[in-house]
Amino acid sequence: MSELKISIVGTGYVGLVSGTCFAEMGHNVVCIDSDESKVSGLKAGKMPIYEPDLEDMVIRNVDNQRLHFSTNLKDHLQDSDLVIIAVGTPINMKDGGTNLEYIWSVVDEISRNLAKETIVVIKSTVPPGTCNLIQNILGEKCYVVSNPEFLREGNAIKDFMIPDRIVVGCDQKIVGLMNRLYSDHISRGIRVVYTNCTTSELIKYASNTFLAAKIAFINEMSSIAERIDVNIMDLKEGIGSDSRIGNKFLEPGPGFGGSCFPKDIMSLINFSEKINANNSLIKSIIESNNLRIIEVSSNIAEIVKEGDSICFLGLTYKANTDDVRTSPAVSIIQNLISKGKYLVKCYDPLGIESAKLILKDSVEYYDDIYEAARGVSLVVVATEWDEFSNLDSAKLKVVMKTPRIYDVRNVINVKNFKANGFEVRLIGSVNV
Ligand code: NAD
């Protein structure tokens, strides 16, 4: 493979993982971020995020001199074959649209310092039409490419290295270069779907919206199942075995969250309204998820009584990440404490520090499961961390006020808890 010189702007979950993986595949990469503390930390070997296997891969590629860190795009612009933009595109709180300020700031910097033909790849999730706008701003000296990222936090390295497909929206002239960028993937038979920029941008929103719809659907099925003595896990197997449906993203739980699904669906709703497109199904996904969080909060409130303490195991929006952005666990806790009736005690293997920024001192934080559960009337398993499938029910019973557990991820060893005299409630089945 002929190596490319790549600058990646934005060294967060997507930028750092993509940059490190491109370096691992033999490219020469500089990851750029405006956050000086993040860059100096990375230069000193300190990871700004948790992602399985990331640290080892970063260190290996820094040692090989294929991975570098910088705060200055200008220094690297002239020397790069490709500039990849992976900055955040958060929700615009005013109208539910996408806040593109970080994208525009990078585009502006490129435009001011452009001295040669440059390929600018947009990896951030942006509304359809954004790449065309960027192309207009940067003009003929640039080729703008859409290359949305589909990795999942907690599985990011694997998802990046072995994706189901790669999506690229670009002019035919750029296909050769993009094939070089992804030559390692292509050599392993991974398909690159080439299309135009706007289609590529919409593919990203359509994928996330569809996956979120599956989660909202199984959660509504859970709600039905709980009321008529149907076991949701059997139902999941029954429908998921149909290859037209598939069993992925059919895990019942407290609702979807994270940095992407809610904001991307909101963004698609906002975009479709601007163009007067029908979006009733898309809107209902958000509505259903909000109701799900309220439903789970009410279920908890029904189990405990005023003045009780509740222990939350898991704060992140899913396992194997430290990300608590729009985590259902956090929203449920906020619902419960807003009523002022309960004391909430929390444990999470990686999410405590980021949760503190949201929940502040409204809850108690523990670095030990059994200390978090001391004196409580209910344990809620809110995130599917592996360690929660191996909870020591006997040890929990000794420290708890009342042996009750509500597993909203269906991961605990039910038989074991029942044998130790626990009152057990799961998601999507009334008869445990
Ligand atoms: P993030 O918040 O983790 O990282 C963004 C980084 O960009 C930050 O480190 C920030 O300091 C940096 N930044 C902002 N403005 C900058 C500038 N002008 N110059 C240099 N750096 C700048 O974001 P993320 O989760 O990595 O998401 C990035 C994009 O990828 C978003 O559009 C998101 O929707 C999309 N995406 C995210 C995921 C995910 O799982 N996190 C998955 C697929 C796609």
Residues whose N, C-alpha, C, O or C-beta is under 5 A from the ligand:
A	BS01	NAD	V9 G10 T11 G12 Y13 V14 G15 I32 D33 S34 D35 A86 V87 G88 T89 Y102 S105 V106 K123 S124 T125 E149 F150 L151 R152 E153 S259
